[in-house]
Amino acid sequence: MTDQTADFDFDLPETCIAHQPMRPKDLAKLLYIPTGQALEDKIIRDLPSFFRKGDILVANDTKVIHAKLSAMRGAAHIGITLDRPMGDGRWHVLIKNSKRLKLGDKLDFPDGQVYATVDELEDGGSGFIRFSVEGDAFDQWLRDIGTLALPPYIERPTGPTEQDEKDYHTIFSHHPGAVAAPTAGLHFTDQLLAQLDEVGVERLTLTLHVGAGTFLPVRSDNISDHHMHAEYGIITPEVAERLNKAKAEKRRIIAVGTTSLRLLESAVDEHGVIHPFHKETSIFIRPGYRFKAVDMLMTNFHLPRSTLFMLVCAFGGTEKMRHAYEHAIKTGYRFYSYGDACLIEKASL
């Protein structure tokens, strides 16, 4: 076990980064990473073969909003990426060109109707702003004025395209509030879900509104010094009850994506009981963490030195995941949001 961020670094050629999703979706590659066995190269269409009757598939039903805004403070251009709402029109945001701002500054937007006021500035280019509208009026304004906040590694010199508006939403998306898509869910199609139903897989959803902090790298040399971003999550009493029933019956819980896994692990107690959840979580999962809620994880391939790569190392075992990533790079797997996926069995303690 290591606390050094550098130990989670690896060389990733630019050619491995996916800028468009696979079409059709279910032809994307799937790397099966079992415990104690060899890796298996499959495709998403093969996913049902790894499931059995009674398994619980848990997906994140958050929906991506138009979180990226362009503002002006006088003659200065200010980039705003919404992170999470704080109530009463106040938002935590990431700010590009934040050094041009001071408390109380007014930010104007292209429509000339809505403005925001700088409430608080934080180190590292983040802060709090308060918009002049809220509620349904704000939501409509955001749909009209904002754009998708695509990850910085997806090259879009002129901004997100109409195709991105279709591609960057999962089949599970229902509750608006995410800045970034829970990308493991992007692989699922109606046909794939129907096949899982035929196997006898039970499907449940929870909500974790993925924040802008998901794009932030680990800048500290020591993992323990990293400040994890907060995100708002919801697990209903009904979903918690069904999950606990499955656990009592020794059925497997498979998380679709790290967001689903992080929320489940935030809601589980030391005895393995999953509780209803309706608050923020800033859980930071790294090697040494003992998983109590999830048995398998389906996820995309993550950035070097990222908290998400640390998470998969914790789940599948650091050496196993290093080997899997080396294999993926050598054999042409596509990385990141629009890339391929892996299905990981939880490592034995």
C-alpha positions in Angstrom: 0.0 0.0 0.0 1.3 3.4 -0.9 0.5 7.0 -0.2 2.5 8.5 -3.1 0.5 9.9 -6.0 3.4 9.1 -8.4 2.8 5.4 -7.8 -0.5 5.7 -9.6 1.0 7.3 -12.7 1.4 5.5 -16.0 2.2 6.5 -19.6 -0.9 6.9 -21.8 -0.4 7.6 -25.5 -2.6 10.3 -26.9 -3.9 7.8 -29.5 -5.6 5.9 -26.7 -7.9 8.8 -25.8 -11.4 8.4 -27.3 -12.9 11.6 -28.8 -16.1 9.9 -30.1 -18.0 6.9 -28.7 -18.1 3.6 -30.5 -21.0 3.1 -32.9 -22.9 1.0 -32.3 -22.4 1.4 -28.6 -22.4 -2.3 -27.7 -19.4 -3.0 -30.0 -17.1 -1.1 -27.6 -14.5 -3.3 -26.0 -15.0 -4.8 -22.5 -12.0 -6.1 -20.5 -13.1 -8.7 -17.9 -10.8 -8.5 -14.9 -11.5 -11.5 -12.6 -9.8 -12.4 -9.4 -7.2 -15.1 -9.7 -7.8 -15.7 -13.4 -6.5 -14.3 -16.7 -7.9 -11.2 -18.3 -10.5 -11.7 -21.0 -11.0 -9.4 -24.0 -14.7 -9.1 -24.8 -17.1 -6.5 -26.1 -20.0 -4.8 -24.4 -22.5 -7.1 -26.2 -21.0 -10.0 -24.1 -21.9 -8.3 -20.8 -24.9 -10.5 -20.0 -22.7 -13.7 -20.1 -21.0 -12.5 -16.9 -24.3 -12.1 -15.0 -26.5 -14.6 -13.3 -30.1 -14.7 -12.1 -30.6 -12.6 -9.1 -27.7 -10.2 -9.6 -28.4 -6.6 -8.8 -27.3 -4.0 -11.4 -27.1 -0.5 -9.9 -26.8 2.5 -12.2 -26.7 6.3 -11.7 -29.7 8.1 -13.1 -28.4 11.6 -12.9 -28.8 13.7 -16.0 -26.1 16.1 -17.3 -27.0 19.8 -17.3 -25.6 22.6 -19.5 -23.0 23.5 -16.8 -20.6 25.6 -18.8 -21.2 29.3 -19.0 -19.4 32.3 -20.6 -19.5 35.5 -18.6 -18.1 39.0 -18.6 -16.8 41.2 -15.8 -16.4 44.5 -17.5 -14.1 43.7 -20.4 -12.7 40.5 -18.9 -13.9 37.1 -20.2 -14.7 34.8 -17.3 -15.4 31.0 -17.8 -17.8 29.4 -15.3 -18.4 25.7 -14.8 -21.2 25.0 -12.4 -20.3 22.4 -9.7 -23.2 22.0 -7.3 -26.2 24.1 -6.1 -26.3 25.5 -2.6 -29.8 26.9 -2.6 -31.4 30.3 -3.2 -29.6 30.8 -6.5 -26.2 30.2 -5.1 -23.8 27.8 -6.7 -20.3 26.4 -6.1 -18.4 26.9 -9.4 -15.0 26.4 -11.0 -13.8 29.8 -12.5 -11.5 30.3 -15.4 -9.7 33.6 -15.1 -10.6 33.9 -11.5 -7.7 36.2 -10.7 -9.7 39.0 -12.5 -12.4 38.7 -9.9 -13.0 40.1 -6.4 -15.9 39.8 -4.0 -19.1 41.5 -5.0 -18.2 41.6 -8.7 -21.1 41.4 -11.1 -20.9 38.8 -13.9 -23.0 39.5 -17.0 -24.1 36.8 -19.5 -24.7 37.0 -23.3 -28.5 37.2 -23.0 -28.3 40.4 -20.9 -31.2 39.2 -18.8 -29.5 37.2 -16.0 -26.4 38.2 -14.0 -24.5 36.7 -11.1 -22.6 38.2 -8.1 -19.3 36.8 -6.7 -20.1 35.7 -3.2 -16.8 34.0 -2.2 -13.5 33.1 -3.9 -11.4 30.0 -3.0 -7.8 29.0 -3.8 -7.4 27.0 -6.9 -9.9 28.8 -9.1 -13.2 27.9 -7.5 -15.8 29.9 -5.5 -19.4 30.7 -4.9 -21.6 32.9 -7.1 -25.3 33.9 -6.8 -27.5 34.1 -9.8 -30.3 36.7 -10.2 -32.8 34.0 -11.0 -33.5 30.5 -9.5 -35.9 27.6 -9.8 -37.6 26.8 -13.1 -36.6 30.1 -14.6 -32.9 29.4 -13.9 -33.2 25.8 -15.3 -34.7 27.1 -18.6 -32.1 29.9 -18.9 -29.4 27.3 -18.3 -30.7 25.1 -21.1 -30.8 28.0 -23.5 -27.5 29.8 -22.6 -25.2 27.1 -21.2 -23.4 24.2 -22.9 -22.2 20.8 -21.9 -19.0 20.8 -19.9 -17.3 18.1 -21.8 -14.1 16.8 -20.2 -11.0 18.7 -21.3 -9.5 15.7 -23.0 -12.3 15.5 -25.5 -11.2 17.8 -28.3 -14.0 20.2 -29.4 -12.3 23.4 -30.6 -15.7 25.0 -31.3 -17.5 23.5 -28.4 -19.9 20.5 -27.9 -21.7 19.4 -31.0 -25.3 18.4 -31.6 -24.1 14.8 -31.6 -22.5 15.3 -28.2 -25.9 16.4 -26.9 -27.1 12.9 -27.8 -24.0 10.9 -26.9 -23.2 12.4 -23.5 -26.4 11.2 -21.8 -26.9 7.7 -20.5 -30.0 5.6 -21.0 -30.6 5.8 -17.3 -30.5 9.6 -17.1 -33.6 11.1 -15.4 -32.7 13.6 -12.6 -30.9 16.7 -13.9 -28.0 17.9 -11.9 -24.7 16.4 -13.1 -21.9 18.4 -14.6 -20.3 15.2 -16.1 -21.9 12.0 -17.3 -21.5 8.8 -15.3 -19.7 7.4 -18.3 -20.0 3.6 -17.7 -23.7 4.0 -18.3 -23.1 5.4 -21.8 -22.5 1.8 -23.0 -26.0 0.5 -22.3 -28.7 0.2 -25.0 -32.4 -0.9 -24.8 -31.4 -4.2 -26.4 -28.6 -4.8 -23.8 -31.0 -4.1 -20.9 -33.6 -6.5 -22.4 -30.9 -9.2 -22.5 -30.0 -8.6 -18.9 -33.7 -8.8 -18.0 -33.9 -12.2 -19.7 -30.9 -13.4 -17.6 -32.9 -12.4 -14.5 -30.8 -9.4 -13.5 -32.6 -6.9 -11.3 -32.0 -3.3 -12.1 -32.0 -0.4 -9.6 -31.0 3.2 -9.8 -29.6 5.8 -7.4 -28.6 9.4 -8.0 -25.2 11.0 -7.6 -24.9 14.4 -9.3 -21.4 14.2 -10.7 -19.6 17.5 -10.0 -17.0 19.5 -11.9 -14.4 18.3 -9.3 -14.4 15.0 -11.1 -12.1 16.6 -13.7 -9.6 17.9 -11.2 -6.2 16.1 -11.0 -4.5 15.0 -7.7 -2.0 17.8 -7.3 -0.5 16.8 -4.0 2.5 14.4 -3.9 1.0 12.5 -1.0 -2.5 11.1 -1.5 -3.4 11.9 2.1 -3.1 15.6 1.3 -5.7 15.5 -1.5 -9.0 17.3 -0.8 -11.8 15.3 -2.3 -14.7 17.2 -3.9 -18.2 16.9 -2.6 -21.2 15.6 -4.7 -24.9 15.2 -3.8 -26.3 11.7 -3.7 -29.7 10.1 -3.2 -30.6 6.5 -2.3 -34.3 6.1 -1.6 -35.6 3.9 1.2 -37.1 1.5 -1.3 -33.8 1.0 -3.1 -31.9 0.6 0.1 -34.4 -2.1 1.2 -34.1 -4.1 -2.0 -30.3 -3.9 -1.8 -30.2 -5.2 1.7 -32.6 -8.0 0.8 -30.2 -9.0 -2.0 -27.2 -8.9 0.3 -29.0 -11.0 2.9 -29.7 -13.6 0.2 -26.0 -13.5 -0.9 -26.8 -12.1 -4.3 -24.2 -10.0 -6.1 -24.4 -6.2 -6.3 -22.8 -4.8 -9.5 -22.2 -1.1 -9.7 -22.4 0.6 -13.1 -19.6 3.2 -12.7 -17.5 4.6 -10.0 -20.2 7.1 -9.1 -22.7 4.3 -8.2 -20.0 2.6 -6.2 -18.9 5.7 -4.3 -22.5 6.4 -3.3 -23.2 2.8 -2.2 -20.1 2.8 -0.2 -21.0 6.1 1.4 -24.4 4.7 2.5 -23.2 1.4 3.9 -22.4 0.9 7.6 -19.7 -1.2 9.2 -22.1 -4.2 9.4 -22.8 -4.1 5.6 -26.2 -2.5 5.9 -27.0 0.1 3.2 -29.0 3.0 4.5 -31.2 5.6 2.7 -29.0 8.6 1.7 -29.9 12.2 0.9 -26.8 14.4 1.3 -23.4 15.2 0.0 -20.5 12.7 0.0 -16.8 13.3 -0.4 -15.7 9.7 0.0 -12.1 9.1 -1.2 -11.6 5.4 -1.9 -8.0 4.3 -2.3 -6.0 1.1 -1.7 -6.5 -0.2 1.8 -10.3 0.6 1.8 -12.5 -2.3 2.7 -15.5 -2.5 0.4 -18.8 -3.4 2.1 -21.5 -2.8 -0.5 -20.3 -3.8 -4.0 -19.1 -7.1 -5.5 -18.4 -6.1 -9.1 -17.7 -2.8 -10.9 -18.2 -1.9 -14.5 -16.2 1.3 -15.3 -14.3 3.0 -18.1 -10.5 3.4 -18.2 -9.3 6.4 -16.1 -6.7 9.0 -16.1 -3.2 8.5 -14.6 -2.7 9.9 -11.1 -6.5 10.3 -10.7 -8.7 9.4 -7.7 -10.7 7.1 -10.0 -7.6 5.1 -10.9 -6.8 4.9 -7.2 -10.4 3.6 -6.6 -10.2 0.8 -9.2 -6.8 -0.2 -7.7 -8.5 -0.4 -4.3 -11.3 -2.5 -5.8 -9.4 -4.9 -8.1 -6.0 -4.9 -6.5 -3.2 -2.5 -7.5 -1.0 -5.0 -9.2 -3.9 -6.6 -11.1 -5.2 -3.2 -12.3 -1.7 -2.1 -13.3 -1.4 -5.2 -15.4 -4.9 -4.7 -16.8 -4.2 -1.1 -17.8 -0.9 -2.2 -19.5 -2.8 -4.8 -21.4 -5.5 -2.3 -22.4 -2.9 0.2 -23.7 -1.0 -2.5 -25.6 -4.1 -3.9 -27.3 -5.7 -0.7 -28.3 -8.5 -0.1 -25.8 -9.9 3.4 -25.8 -9.7 5.4 -22.7 -11.8 8.0 -20.8 -15.4 9.1 -21.1 -16.1 8.0 -24.7 -13.9 5.0 -24.4 -14.1 1.3 -23.7 -15.0 -0.4 -20.4 -13.8 -3.0 -17.9 -15.7 -5.3 -15.6 -13.8 -5.9 -12.4 -14.4 -8.5 -9.7 -13.7 -7.3 -6.2 -10.3 -8.5 -5.0 -10.1 -10.9 -2.1 -8.9 -9.4 1.2 
